[in-house]
Amino acid sequence: MGLWHVFYADWQMECCGTPFSVGDEVGWPLLLCDADDVLGGGWHDQLTEIVGAVEDVRGKDGAVRVVREETGLVVALHAHPVHMIAPDDLGGGRPGDRIRSVGLLAVETHGSVELPEVRGRVRAVQVLTQGFAEPAPGADLLVPVPGERWLKAVDACPRWFGGAARRSAAGVIVTLEVPGTDSALSHAVRAASGLPDDAPPGTESEGLPGDALAALLETLSTVRKPRVP
């Protein structure tokens, strides 16, 4: 079973999400996002590398372009059907191509097409607090500061988020365990647990109490330390 970091944005949950707890089984449509487009970028451990074949999955609202990761995870590359996206915006991967892409996996329930659902078990949850600042002196709008964020482990995802104007909860980072897949994060957990390099997928969580696994996963989902002037 592969372990995957997933970002669940505050507005996605507050609009029409269903709160969940560590240990729950869930099913979410996942989108591989350009990490620089999410909260200003500057992500760290939460980045995911996906290697696999590009496909167009047809549905009632049109075809969705996805990548089928080589161990089985299927995630969307766009939140809209192929026919609604300009060719230049579709990226370099065409159906049948094998791509390697690094981005941020995110729950996406507000696209204009239904995305494939990924089912798995929640193994860890961290509330993400984001720093905001004026883009220029006197500006009326605050924008996310790249990489200025904090994580706090919790047992359940809140239904509502909030905070001060310059430091506010912006969602959660979830570690999702997906059957039939494997990941770099799973390899890291096996290594941290002292398992041999050839240990099969899934052994990283076998016999490990849920709270112990969540505590270990917390050490593998961190933020960059602020630069010292």
PyMOL CGO cylinders between C-alpha atoms (Angstrom):
from pymol import cmd
from pymol.cgo import CYLINDER

trace = [
    CYLINDER, 0.00, 0.00, 0.00, 1.40, 3.35, -1.02, 0.3, 1, 1, 1, 1, 1, 1,
    CYLINDER, 1.40, 3.35, -1.02, 1.46, 6.40, 1.26, 0.3, 1, 1, 1, 1, 1, 1,
    CYLINDER, 1.46, 6.40, 1.26, 0.76, 9.74, -0.40, 0.3, 1, 1, 1, 1, 1, 1,
    CYLINDER, 0.76, 9.74, -0.40, 0.74, 13.33, 0.87, 0.3, 1, 1, 1, 1, 1, 1,
    CYLINDER, 0.74, 13.33, 0.87, -2.50, 15.08, -0.15, 0.3, 1, 1, 1, 1, 1, 1,
    CYLINDER, -2.50, 15.08, -0.15, -3.46, 18.74, 0.36, 0.3, 1, 1, 1, 1, 1, 1,
    CYLINDER, -3.46, 18.74, 0.36, -7.11, 19.37, 1.22, 0.3, 1, 1, 1, 1, 1, 1,
    CYLINDER, -7.11, 19.37, 1.22, -7.74, 23.14, 0.97, 0.3, 1, 1, 1, 1, 1, 1,
    CYLINDER, -7.74, 23.14, 0.97, -9.84, 24.93, 3.56, 0.3, 1, 1, 1, 1, 1, 1,
    CYLINDER, -9.84, 24.93, 3.56, -12.35, 26.27, 1.03, 0.3, 1, 1, 1, 1, 1, 1,
    CYLINDER, -12.35, 26.27, 1.03, -12.84, 22.83, -0.51, 0.3, 1, 1, 1, 1, 1, 1,
    CYLINDER, -12.84, 22.83, -0.51, -13.74, 21.41, 2.91, 0.3, 1, 1, 1, 1, 1, 1,
    CYLINDER, -13.74, 21.41, 2.91, -15.85, 24.37, 4.04, 0.3, 1, 1, 1, 1, 1, 1,
    CYLINDER, -15.85, 24.37, 4.04, -17.85, 24.42, 0.81, 0.3, 1, 1, 1, 1, 1, 1,
    CYLINDER, -17.85, 24.42, 0.81, -18.95, 20.82, 0.52, 0.3, 1, 1, 1, 1, 1, 1,
    CYLINDER, -18.95, 20.82, 0.52, -16.42, 18.53, 2.17, 0.3, 1, 1, 1, 1, 1, 1,
    CYLINDER, -16.42, 18.53, 2.17, -17.05, 15.83, 4.75, 0.3, 1, 1, 1, 1, 1, 1,
    CYLINDER, -17.05, 15.83, 4.75, -14.80, 15.93, 7.84, 0.3, 1, 1, 1, 1, 1, 1,
    CYLINDER, -14.80, 15.93, 7.84, -12.73, 12.81, 8.46, 0.3, 1, 1, 1, 1, 1, 1,
    CYLINDER, -12.73, 12.81, 8.46, -10.44, 11.34, 11.09, 0.3, 1, 1, 1, 1, 1, 1,
    CYLINDER, -10.44, 11.34, 11.09, -7.25, 9.32, 11.18, 0.3, 1, 1, 1, 1, 1, 1,
    CYLINDER, -7.25, 9.32, 11.18, -8.18, 5.73, 10.36, 0.3, 1, 1, 1, 1, 1, 1,
    CYLINDER, -8.18, 5.73, 10.36, -11.19, 6.62, 8.17, 0.3, 1, 1, 1, 1, 1, 1,
    CYLINDER, -11.19, 6.62, 8.17, -11.59, 5.20, 4.68, 0.3, 1, 1, 1, 1, 1, 1,
    CYLINDER, -11.59, 5.20, 4.68, -12.24, 7.96, 2.14, 0.3, 1, 1, 1, 1, 1, 1,
    CYLINDER, -12.24, 7.96, 2.14, -12.65, 8.44, -1.59, 0.3, 1, 1, 1, 1, 1, 1,
    CYLINDER, -12.65, 8.44, -1.59, -11.42, 11.68, -3.19, 0.3, 1, 1, 1, 1, 1, 1,
    CYLINDER, -11.42, 11.68, -3.19, -10.78, 13.00, -6.71, 0.3, 1, 1, 1, 1, 1, 1,
    CYLINDER, -10.78, 13.00, -6.71, -7.09, 13.94, -6.82, 0.3, 1, 1, 1, 1, 1, 1,
    CYLINDER, -7.09, 13.94, -6.82, -5.41, 16.54, -9.01, 0.3, 1, 1, 1, 1, 1, 1,
    CYLINDER, -5.41, 16.54, -9.01, -1.65, 16.83, -9.56, 0.3, 1, 1, 1, 1, 1, 1,
    CYLINDER, -1.65, 16.83, -9.56, -1.14, 20.58, -9.16, 0.3, 1, 1, 1, 1, 1, 1,
    CYLINDER, -1.14, 20.58, -9.16, 1.76, 22.82, -10.05, 0.3, 1, 1, 1, 1, 1, 1,
    CYLINDER, 1.76, 22.82, -10.05, 3.07, 23.38, -6.51, 0.3, 1, 1, 1, 1, 1, 1,
    CYLINDER, 3.07, 23.38, -6.51, 4.03, 26.98, -7.30, 0.3, 1, 1, 1, 1, 1, 1,
    CYLINDER, 4.03, 26.98, -7.30, 0.34, 27.74, -7.93, 0.3, 1, 1, 1, 1, 1, 1,
    CYLINDER, 0.34, 27.74, -7.93, -0.75, 26.59, -4.46, 0.3, 1, 1, 1, 1, 1, 1,
    CYLINDER, -0.75, 26.59, -4.46, -0.36, 29.12, -1.63, 0.3, 1, 1, 1, 1, 1, 1,
    CYLINDER, -0.36, 29.12, -1.63, 2.59, 30.77, -3.33, 0.3, 1, 1, 1, 1, 1, 1,
    CYLINDER, 2.59, 30.77, -3.33, 4.76, 27.65, -3.61, 0.3, 1, 1, 1, 1, 1, 1,
    CYLINDER, 4.76, 27.65, -3.61, 7.76, 26.90, -1.43, 0.3, 1, 1, 1, 1, 1, 1,
    CYLINDER, 7.76, 26.90, -1.43, 6.58, 23.39, -0.57, 0.3, 1, 1, 1, 1, 1, 1,
    CYLINDER, 6.58, 23.39, -0.57, 8.92, 20.84, 0.99, 0.3, 1, 1, 1, 1, 1, 1,
    CYLINDER, 8.92, 20.84, 0.99, 8.20, 17.22, 1.98, 0.3, 1, 1, 1, 1, 1, 1,
    CYLINDER, 8.20, 17.22, 1.98, 4.66, 17.42, 0.62, 0.3, 1, 1, 1, 1, 1, 1,
    CYLINDER, 4.66, 17.42, 0.62, 5.80, 17.30, -3.02, 0.3, 1, 1, 1, 1, 1, 1,
    CYLINDER, 5.80, 17.30, -3.02, 5.06, 14.11, -4.93, 0.3, 1, 1, 1, 1, 1, 1,
    CYLINDER, 5.06, 14.11, -4.93, 6.83, 12.66, -7.95, 0.3, 1, 1, 1, 1, 1, 1,
    CYLINDER, 6.83, 12.66, -7.95, 4.54, 10.83, -10.35, 0.3, 1, 1, 1, 1, 1, 1,
    CYLINDER, 4.54, 10.83, -10.35, 5.92, 8.58, -13.09, 0.3, 1, 1, 1, 1, 1, 1,
    CYLINDER, 5.92, 8.58, -13.09, 3.50, 6.88, -15.44, 0.3, 1, 1, 1, 1, 1, 1,
    CYLINDER, 3.50, 6.88, -15.44, 1.49, 6.82, -18.63, 0.3, 1, 1, 1, 1, 1, 1,
    CYLINDER, 1.49, 6.82, -18.63, -0.86, 9.59, -19.76, 0.3, 1, 1, 1, 1, 1, 1,
    CYLINDER, -0.86, 9.59, -19.76, -4.44, 8.59, -20.58, 0.3, 1, 1, 1, 1, 1, 1,
    CYLINDER, -4.44, 8.59, -20.58, -7.70, 10.26, -21.49, 0.3, 1, 1, 1, 1, 1, 1,
    CYLINDER, -7.70, 10.26, -21.49, -10.51, 8.84, -19.35, 0.3, 1, 1, 1, 1, 1, 1,
    CYLINDER, -10.51, 8.84, -19.35, -13.91, 9.45, -20.91, 0.3, 1, 1, 1, 1, 1, 1,
    CYLINDER, -13.91, 9.45, -20.91, -16.96, 10.44, -18.88, 0.3, 1, 1, 1, 1, 1, 1,
    CYLINDER, -16.96, 10.44, -18.88, -20.36, 12.03, -19.36, 0.3, 1, 1, 1, 1, 1, 1,
    CYLINDER, -20.36, 12.03, -19.36, -18.88, 15.55, -19.40, 0.3, 1, 1, 1, 1, 1, 1,
    CYLINDER, -18.88, 15.55, -19.40, -15.94, 14.75, -21.66, 0.3, 1, 1, 1, 1, 1, 1,
    CYLINDER, -15.94, 14.75, -21.66, -12.51, 13.20, -21.44, 0.3, 1, 1, 1, 1, 1, 1,
    CYLINDER, -12.51, 13.20, -21.44, -10.27, 13.87, -18.44, 0.3, 1, 1, 1, 1, 1, 1,
    CYLINDER, -10.27, 13.87, -18.44, -6.52, 13.72, -18.93, 0.3, 1, 1, 1, 1, 1, 1,
    CYLINDER, -6.52, 13.72, -18.93, -4.89, 11.65, -16.20, 0.3, 1, 1, 1, 1, 1, 1,
    CYLINDER, -4.89, 11.65, -16.20, -1.60, 9.99, -15.41, 0.3, 1, 1, 1, 1, 1, 1,
    CYLINDER, -1.60, 9.99, -15.41, -1.63, 6.37, -14.31, 0.3, 1, 1, 1, 1, 1, 1,
    CYLINDER, -1.63, 6.37, -14.31, 1.31, 6.14, -11.93, 0.3, 1, 1, 1, 1, 1, 1,
    CYLINDER, 1.31, 6.14, -11.93, 3.42, 3.06, -12.61, 0.3, 1, 1, 1, 1, 1, 1,
    CYLINDER, 3.42, 3.06, -12.61, 2.32, 1.39, -9.35, 0.3, 1, 1, 1, 1, 1, 1,
    CYLINDER, 2.32, 1.39, -9.35, -1.38, 2.08, -9.93, 0.3, 1, 1, 1, 1, 1, 1,
    CYLINDER, -1.38, 2.08, -9.93, -2.34, 5.53, -8.59, 0.3, 1, 1, 1, 1, 1, 1,
    CYLINDER, -2.34, 5.53, -8.59, -4.54, 7.47, -11.06, 0.3, 1, 1, 1, 1, 1, 1,
    CYLINDER, -4.54, 7.47, -11.06, -4.63, 11.27, -10.72, 0.3, 1, 1, 1, 1, 1, 1,
    CYLINDER, -4.63, 11.27, -10.72, -5.97, 14.02, -12.96, 0.3, 1, 1, 1, 1, 1, 1,
    CYLINDER, -5.97, 14.02, -12.96, -3.66, 16.47, -14.69, 0.3, 1, 1, 1, 1, 1, 1,
    CYLINDER, -3.66, 16.47, -14.69, -6.38, 19.10, -15.21, 0.3, 1, 1, 1, 1, 1, 1,
    CYLINDER, -6.38, 19.10, -15.21, -9.64, 20.03, -13.48, 0.3, 1, 1, 1, 1, 1, 1,
    CYLINDER, -9.64, 20.03, -13.48, -11.48, 20.48, -16.79, 0.3, 1, 1, 1, 1, 1, 1,
    CYLINDER, -11.48, 20.48, -16.79, -12.24, 18.20, -19.75, 0.3, 1, 1, 1, 1, 1, 1,
    CYLINDER, -12.24, 18.20, -19.75, -9.70, 18.05, -22.55, 0.3, 1, 1, 1, 1, 1, 1,
    CYLINDER, -9.70, 18.05, -22.55, -11.98, 19.75, -25.08, 0.3, 1, 1, 1, 1, 1, 1,
    CYLINDER, -11.98, 19.75, -25.08, -12.21, 22.87, -22.87, 0.3, 1, 1, 1, 1, 1, 1,
    CYLINDER, -12.21, 22.87, -22.87, -8.44, 23.34, -22.53, 0.3, 1, 1, 1, 1, 1, 1,
    CYLINDER, -8.44, 23.34, -22.53, -6.28, 25.15, -25.08, 0.3, 1, 1, 1, 1, 1, 1,
    CYLINDER, -6.28, 25.15, -25.08, -3.71, 22.79, -26.65, 0.3, 1, 1, 1, 1, 1, 1,
    CYLINDER, -3.71, 22.79, -26.65, -0.83, 24.88, -25.30, 0.3, 1, 1, 1, 1, 1, 1,
    CYLINDER, -0.83, 24.88, -25.30, -2.22, 24.50, -21.77, 0.3, 1, 1, 1, 1, 1, 1,
    CYLINDER, -2.22, 24.50, -21.77, -2.49, 20.71, -21.90, 0.3, 1, 1, 1, 1, 1, 1,
    CYLINDER, -2.49, 20.71, -21.90, 1.24, 20.32, -21.32, 0.3, 1, 1, 1, 1, 1, 1,
    CYLINDER, 1.24, 20.32, -21.32, 3.68, 18.02, -23.04, 0.3, 1, 1, 1, 1, 1, 1,
    CYLINDER, 3.68, 18.02, -23.04, 2.12, 14.66, -22.20, 0.3, 1, 1, 1, 1, 1, 1,
    CYLINDER, 2.12, 14.66, -22.20, -0.25, 13.12, -24.71, 0.3, 1, 1, 1, 1, 1, 1,
    CYLINDER, -0.25, 13.12, -24.71, -2.17, 9.85, -24.34, 0.3, 1, 1, 1, 1, 1, 1,
    CYLINDER, -2.17, 9.85, -24.34, 0.33, 7.01, -24.48, 0.3, 1, 1, 1, 1, 1, 1,
    CYLINDER, 0.33, 7.01, -24.48, 3.29, 9.16, -23.39, 0.3, 1, 1, 1, 1, 1, 1,
    CYLINDER, 3.29, 9.16, -23.39, 5.20, 8.27, -20.24, 0.3, 1, 1, 1, 1, 1, 1,
    CYLINDER, 5.20, 8.27, -20.24, 5.87, 11.31, -18.09, 0.3, 1, 1, 1, 1, 1, 1,
    CYLINDER, 5.87, 11.31, -18.09, 7.70, 12.19, -14.90, 0.3, 1, 1, 1, 1, 1, 1,
    CYLINDER, 7.70, 12.19, -14.90, 6.18, 15.10, -13.00, 0.3, 1, 1, 1, 1, 1, 1,
    CYLINDER, 6.18, 15.10, -13.00, 6.64, 16.61, -9.54, 0.3, 1, 1, 1, 1, 1, 1,
    CYLINDER, 6.64, 16.61, -9.54, 3.75, 18.49, -7.98, 0.3, 1, 1, 1, 1, 1, 1,
    CYLINDER, 3.75, 18.49, -7.98, 1.30, 18.69, -5.13, 0.3, 1, 1, 1, 1, 1, 1,
    CYLINDER, 1.30, 18.69, -5.13, -1.53, 16.16, -4.92, 0.3, 1, 1, 1, 1, 1, 1,
    CYLINDER, -1.53, 16.16, -4.92, -4.72, 17.98, -3.95, 0.3, 1, 1, 1, 1, 1, 1,
    CYLINDER, -4.72, 17.98, -3.95, -8.38, 17.13, -3.46, 0.3, 1, 1, 1, 1, 1, 1,
    CYLINDER, -8.38, 17.13, -3.46, -10.34, 18.78, -6.28, 0.3, 1, 1, 1, 1, 1, 1,
    CYLINDER, -10.34, 18.78, -6.28, -14.15, 18.74, -6.14, 0.3, 1, 1, 1, 1, 1, 1,
    CYLINDER, -14.15, 18.74, -6.14, -14.89, 21.97, -7.99, 0.3, 1, 1, 1, 1, 1, 1,
    CYLINDER, -14.89, 21.97, -7.99, -13.71, 21.31, -11.53, 0.3, 1, 1, 1, 1, 1, 1,
    CYLINDER, -13.71, 21.31, -11.53, -16.05, 21.33, -14.52, 0.3, 1, 1, 1, 1, 1, 1,
    CYLINDER, -16.05, 21.33, -14.52, -15.78, 17.56, -14.92, 0.3, 1, 1, 1, 1, 1, 1,
    CYLINDER, -15.78, 17.56, -14.92, -15.90, 14.56, -12.60, 0.3, 1, 1, 1, 1, 1, 1,
    CYLINDER, -15.90, 14.56, -12.60, -12.38, 13.36, -11.84, 0.3, 1, 1, 1, 1, 1, 1,
    CYLINDER, -12.38, 13.36, -11.84, -11.42, 9.74, -11.09, 0.3, 1, 1, 1, 1, 1, 1,
    CYLINDER, -11.42, 9.74, -11.09, -11.81, 8.87, -7.42, 0.3, 1, 1, 1, 1, 1, 1,
    CYLINDER, -11.81, 8.87, -7.42, -8.92, 7.55, -5.35, 0.3, 1, 1, 1, 1, 1, 1,
    CYLINDER, -8.92, 7.55, -5.35, -9.89, 5.45, -2.35, 0.3, 1, 1, 1, 1, 1, 1,
    CYLINDER, -9.89, 5.45, -2.35, -7.70, 4.87, 0.67, 0.3, 1, 1, 1, 1, 1, 1,
    CYLINDER, -7.70, 4.87, 0.67, -7.29, 5.12, 4.43, 0.3, 1, 1, 1, 1, 1, 1,
    CYLINDER, -7.29, 5.12, 4.43, -6.31, 8.30, 6.26, 0.3, 1, 1, 1, 1, 1, 1,
    CYLINDER, -6.31, 8.30, 6.26, -3.10, 7.63, 8.20, 0.3, 1, 1, 1, 1, 1, 1,
    CYLINDER, -3.10, 7.63, 8.20, -2.18, 11.15, 9.38, 0.3, 1, 1, 1, 1, 1, 1,
    CYLINDER, -2.18, 11.15, 9.38, -3.64, 14.67, 9.37, 0.3, 1, 1, 1, 1, 1, 1,
    CYLINDER, -3.64, 14.67, 9.37, -1.82, 17.98, 9.87, 0.3, 1, 1, 1, 1, 1, 1,
    CYLINDER, -1.82, 17.98, 9.87, -3.51, 21.38, 9.96, 0.3, 1, 1, 1, 1, 1, 1,
    CYLINDER, -3.51, 21.38, 9.96, -1.58, 23.76, 7.73, 0.3, 1, 1, 1, 1, 1, 1,
    CYLINDER, -1.58, 23.76, 7.73, -1.29, 27.40, 8.79, 0.3, 1, 1, 1, 1, 1, 1,
    CYLINDER, -1.29, 27.40, 8.79, -0.20, 29.81, 6.06, 0.3, 1, 1, 1, 1, 1, 1,
    CYLINDER, -0.20, 29.81, 6.06, 1.54, 33.16, 6.43, 0.3, 1, 1, 1, 1, 1, 1,
    CYLINDER, 1.54, 33.16, 6.43, 0.24, 36.14, 4.45, 0.3, 1, 1, 1, 1, 1, 1,
    CYLINDER, 0.24, 36.14, 4.45, 1.71, 39.58, 3.73, 0.3, 1, 1, 1, 1, 1, 1,
    CYLINDER, 1.71, 39.58, 3.73, 1.23, 42.67, 1.58, 0.3, 1, 1, 1, 1, 1, 1,
    CYLINDER, 1.23, 42.67, 1.58, 2.74, 42.21, -1.89, 0.3, 1, 1, 1, 1, 1, 1,
    CYLINDER, 2.74, 42.21, -1.89, 3.78, 45.87, -1.75, 0.3, 1, 1, 1, 1, 1, 1,
    CYLINDER, 3.78, 45.87, -1.75, 3.61, 48.59, 0.92, 0.3, 1, 1, 1, 1, 1, 1,
    CYLINDER, 3.61, 48.59, 0.92, 0.09, 49.94, 1.23, 0.3, 1, 1, 1, 1, 1, 1,
    CYLINDER, 0.09, 49.94, 1.23, -1.55, 47.13, -0.74, 0.3, 1, 1, 1, 1, 1, 1,
    CYLINDER, -1.55, 47.13, -0.74, -5.11, 46.28, 0.27, 0.3, 1, 1, 1, 1, 1, 1,
    CYLINDER, -5.11, 46.28, 0.27, -4.81, 42.56, -0.46, 0.3, 1, 1, 1, 1, 1, 1,
    CYLINDER, -4.81, 42.56, -0.46, -2.72, 40.07, 1.49, 0.3, 1, 1, 1, 1, 1, 1,
    CYLINDER, -2.72, 40.07, 1.49, -1.11, 37.22, -0.47, 0.3, 1, 1, 1, 1, 1, 1,
    CYLINDER, -1.11, 37.22, -0.47, 0.48, 33.94, 0.66, 0.3, 1, 1, 1, 1, 1, 1,
    CYLINDER, 0.48, 33.94, 0.66, 4.16, 34.13, 1.54, 0.3, 1, 1, 1, 1, 1, 1,
    CYLINDER, 4.16, 34.13, 1.54, 5.94, 31.27, -0.28, 0.3, 1, 1, 1, 1, 1, 1,
    CYLINDER, 5.94, 31.27, -0.28, 7.08, 28.62, 2.18, 0.3, 1, 1, 1, 1, 1, 1,
    CYLINDER, 7.08, 28.62, 2.18, 5.89, 30.50, 5.27, 0.3, 1, 1, 1, 1, 1, 1,
    CYLINDER, 5.89, 30.50, 5.27, 3.73, 27.86, 6.87, 0.3, 1, 1, 1, 1, 1, 1,
    CYLINDER, 3.73, 27.86, 6.87, 3.35, 25.73, 9.96, 0.3, 1, 1, 1, 1, 1, 1,
    CYLINDER, 3.35, 25.73, 9.96, 2.00, 22.21, 10.51, 0.3, 1, 1, 1, 1, 1, 1,
    CYLINDER, 2.00, 22.21, 10.51, 0.22, 20.78, 13.54, 0.3, 1, 1, 1, 1, 1, 1,
    CYLINDER, 0.22, 20.78, 13.54, -0.71, 17.11, 13.87, 0.3, 1, 1, 1, 1, 1, 1,
    CYLINDER, -0.71, 17.11, 13.87, -4.38, 16.47, 14.72, 0.3, 1, 1, 1, 1, 1, 1,
    CYLINDER, -4.38, 16.47, 14.72, -6.64, 13.44, 14.97, 0.3, 1, 1, 1, 1, 1, 1,
    CYLINDER, -6.64, 13.44, 14.97, -9.35, 14.81, 12.66, 0.3, 1, 1, 1, 1, 1, 1,
    CYLINDER, -9.35, 14.81, 12.66, -9.83, 17.37, 9.91, 0.3, 1, 1, 1, 1, 1, 1,
    CYLINDER, -9.83, 17.37, 9.91, -11.83, 20.40, 11.09, 0.3, 1, 1, 1, 1, 1, 1,
    CYLINDER, -11.83, 20.40, 11.09, -15.00, 21.42, 9.27, 0.3, 1, 1, 1, 1, 1, 1,
    CYLINDER, -15.00, 21.42, 9.27, -14.16, 25.11, 9.49, 0.3, 1, 1, 1, 1, 1, 1,
    CYLINDER, -14.16, 25.11, 9.49, -10.88, 26.99, 9.33, 0.3, 1, 1, 1, 1, 1, 1,
    CYLINDER, -10.88, 26.99, 9.33, -9.79, 30.49, 10.26, 0.3, 1, 1, 1, 1, 1, 1,
    CYLINDER, -9.79, 30.49, 10.26, -7.21, 32.60, 12.02, 0.3, 1, 1, 1, 1, 1, 1,
    CYLINDER, -7.21, 32.60, 12.02, -5.63, 36.03, 11.96, 0.3, 1, 1, 1, 1, 1, 1,
    CYLINDER, -5.63, 36.03, 11.96, -5.28, 37.95, 8.71, 0.3, 1, 1, 1, 1, 1, 1,
    CYLINDER, -5.28, 37.95, 8.71, -1.54, 37.35, 8.47, 0.3, 1, 1, 1, 1, 1, 1,
    CYLINDER, -1.54, 37.35, 8.47, -1.51, 33.78, 9.77, 0.3, 1, 1, 1, 1, 1, 1,
    CYLINDER, -1.51, 33.78, 9.77, -4.50, 31.61, 8.98, 0.3, 1, 1, 1, 1, 1, 1,
    CYLINDER, -4.50, 31.61, 8.98, -5.34, 27.91, 8.70, 0.3, 1, 1, 1, 1, 1, 1,
    CYLINDER, -5.34, 27.91, 8.70, -5.49, 27.13, 4.99, 0.3, 1, 1, 1, 1, 1, 1,
    CYLINDER, -5.49, 27.13, 4.99, -6.33, 23.43, 4.96, 0.3, 1, 1, 1, 1, 1, 1,
    CYLINDER, -6.33, 23.43, 4.96, -4.81, 20.11, 5.96, 0.3, 1, 1, 1, 1, 1, 1,
    CYLINDER, -4.81, 20.11, 5.96, -2.04, 17.84, 4.78, 0.3, 1, 1, 1, 1, 1, 1,
    CYLINDER, -2.04, 17.84, 4.78, -3.30, 14.26, 4.77, 0.3, 1, 1, 1, 1, 1, 1,
    CYLINDER, -3.30, 14.26, 4.77, -1.26, 11.10, 4.43, 0.3, 1, 1, 1, 1, 1, 1,
    CYLINDER, -1.26, 11.10, 4.43, -3.44, 8.73, 2.43, 0.3, 1, 1, 1, 1, 1, 1,
    CYLINDER, -3.44, 8.73, 2.43, -2.68, 5.01, 2.22, 0.3, 1, 1, 1, 1, 1, 1,
    CYLINDER, -2.68, 5.01, 2.22, -3.86, 3.70, -1.16, 0.3, 1, 1, 1, 1, 1, 1,
    CYLINDER, -3.86, 3.70, -1.16, -4.07, -0.07, -1.76, 0.3, 1, 1, 1, 1, 1, 1,
    CYLINDER, -4.07, -0.07, -1.76, -2.23, -1.50, -4.73, 0.3, 1, 1, 1, 1, 1, 1,
    CYLINDER, -2.23, -1.50, -4.73, 0.27, 1.37, -5.01, 0.3, 1, 1, 1, 1, 1, 1,
    CYLINDER, 0.27, 1.37, -5.01, 3.75, 2.24, -3.78, 0.3, 1, 1, 1, 1, 1, 1,
    CYLINDER, 3.75, 2.24, -3.78, 5.50, 5.58, -3.31, 0.3, 1, 1, 1, 1, 1, 1,
    CYLINDER, 5.50, 5.58, -3.31, 8.70, 7.34, -2.34, 0.3, 1, 1, 1, 1, 1, 1,
    CYLINDER, 8.70, 7.34, -2.34, 7.05, 8.16, 0.99, 0.3, 1, 1, 1, 1, 1, 1,
    CYLINDER, 7.05, 8.16, 0.99, 6.39, 4.46, 1.60, 0.3, 1, 1, 1, 1, 1, 1,
    CYLINDER, 6.39, 4.46, 1.60, 10.05, 3.73, 0.84, 0.3, 1, 1, 1, 1, 1, 1,
    CYLINDER, 10.05, 3.73, 0.84, 11.05, 6.42, 3.36, 0.3, 1, 1, 1, 1, 1, 1,
    CYLINDER, 11.05, 6.42, 3.36, 8.81, 4.88, 6.03, 0.3, 1, 1, 1, 1, 1, 1,
    CYLINDER, 8.81, 4.88, 6.03, 10.25, 1.42, 5.39, 0.3, 1, 1, 1, 1, 1, 1,
    CYLINDER, 10.25, 1.42, 5.39, 13.78, 2.83, 5.67, 0.3, 1, 1, 1, 1, 1, 1,
    CYLINDER, 13.78, 2.83, 5.67, 12.93, 4.69, 8.89, 0.3, 1, 1, 1, 1, 1, 1,
    CYLINDER, 12.93, 4.69, 8.89, 11.46, 1.48, 10.30, 0.3, 1, 1, 1, 1, 1, 1,
    CYLINDER, 11.46, 1.48, 10.30, 14.64, -0.46, 9.55, 0.3, 1, 1, 1, 1, 1, 1,
    CYLINDER, 14.64, -0.46, 9.55, 13.04, -2.69, 6.92, 0.3, 1, 1, 1, 1, 1, 1,
    CYLINDER, 13.04, -2.69, 6.92, 15.26, -4.05, 4.12, 0.3, 1, 1, 1, 1, 1, 1,
    CYLINDER, 15.26, -4.05, 4.12, 15.35, -2.34, 0.73, 0.3, 1, 1, 1, 1, 1, 1,
    CYLINDER, 15.35, -2.34, 0.73, 13.49, -5.23, -0.89, 0.3, 1, 1, 1, 1, 1, 1,
    CYLINDER, 13.49, -5.23, -0.89, 10.63, -5.21, 1.64, 0.3, 1, 1, 1, 1, 1, 1,
    CYLINDER, 10.63, -5.21, 1.64, 7.34, -5.36, -0.30, 0.3, 1, 1, 1, 1, 1, 1,
    CYLINDER, 7.34, -5.36, -0.30, 4.86, -2.46, -0.36, 0.3, 1, 1, 1, 1, 1, 1,
    CYLINDER, 4.86, -2.46, -0.36, 2.56, -2.45, 2.63, 0.3, 1, 1, 1, 1, 1, 1,
    CYLINDER, 2.56, -2.45, 2.63, 5.04, -3.86, 5.13, 0.3, 1, 1, 1, 1, 1, 1,
    CYLINDER, 5.04, -3.86, 5.13, 5.71, -0.33, 6.39, 0.3, 1, 1, 1, 1, 1, 1,
    CYLINDER, 5.71, -0.33, 6.39, 2.33, -0.28, 8.14, 0.3, 1, 1, 1, 1, 1, 1,
    CYLINDER, 2.33, -0.28, 8.14, 1.89, -3.97, 9.02, 0.3, 1, 1, 1, 1, 1, 1,
    CYLINDER, 1.89, -3.97, 9.02, 1.62, -4.48, 12.76, 0.3, 1, 1, 1, 1, 1, 1,
    CYLINDER, 1.62, -4.48, 12.76, 2.34, -0.81, 13.47, 0.3, 1, 1, 1, 1, 1, 1,
    CYLINDER, 2.34, -0.81, 13.47, -0.26, 0.87, 15.73, 0.3, 1, 1, 1, 1, 1, 1,
    CYLINDER, -0.26, 0.87, 15.73, -2.07, 3.73, 14.04, 0.3, 1, 1, 1, 1, 1, 1,
    CYLINDER, -2.07, 3.73, 14.04, -0.79, 6.36, 16.46, 0.3, 1, 1, 1, 1, 1, 1,
    CYLINDER, -0.79, 6.36, 16.46, 2.80, 5.19, 16.03, 0.3, 1, 1, 1, 1, 1, 1,
    CYLINDER, 2.80, 5.19, 16.03, 2.48, 5.33, 12.23, 0.3, 1, 1, 1, 1, 1, 1,
    CYLINDER, 2.48, 5.33, 12.23, 0.94, 8.81, 12.42, 0.3, 1, 1, 1, 1, 1, 1,
    CYLINDER, 0.94, 8.81, 12.42, 3.80, 10.01, 14.63, 0.3, 1, 1, 1, 1, 1, 1,
    CYLINDER, 3.80, 10.01, 14.63, 6.37, 8.63, 12.19, 0.3, 1, 1, 1, 1, 1, 1,
    CYLINDER, 6.37, 8.63, 12.19, 4.59, 10.21, 9.23, 0.3, 1, 1, 1, 1, 1, 1,
    CYLINDER, 4.59, 10.21, 9.23, 4.62, 13.57, 11.01, 0.3, 1, 1, 1, 1, 1, 1,
    CYLINDER, 4.62, 13.57, 11.01, 8.43, 13.52, 10.87, 0.3, 1, 1, 1, 1, 1, 1,
    CYLINDER, 8.43, 13.52, 10.87, 8.23, 12.98, 7.10, 0.3, 1, 1, 1, 1, 1, 1,
    CYLINDER, 8.23, 12.98, 7.10, 5.89, 15.92, 6.46, 0.3, 1, 1, 1, 1, 1, 1,
    CYLINDER, 5.89, 15.92, 6.46, 7.72, 19.06, 7.50, 0.3, 1, 1, 1, 1, 1, 1,
    CYLINDER, 7.72, 19.06, 7.50, 8.08, 22.65, 6.31, 0.3, 1, 1, 1, 1, 1, 1,
    CYLINDER, 8.08, 22.65, 6.31, 11.23, 24.50, 5.38, 0.3, 1, 1, 1, 1, 1, 1,
    CYLINDER, 11.23, 24.50, 5.38, 12.90, 26.41, 8.17, 0.3, 1, 1, 1, 1, 1, 1,
    CYLINDER, 12.90, 26.41, 8.17, 12.80, 30.18, 7.66, 0.3, 1, 1, 1, 1, 1, 1,
    CYLINDER, 12.80, 30.18, 7.66, 15.96, 31.71, 6.28, 0.3, 1, 1, 1, 1, 1, 1,
    CYLINDER, 15.96, 31.71, 6.28, 18.13, 33.57, 8.73, 0.3, 1, 1, 1, 1, 1, 1,
    CYLINDER, 18.13, 33.57, 8.73, 18.97, 37.08, 7.43, 0.3, 1, 1, 1, 1, 1, 1,
]
cmd.load_cgo(trace, "trace")
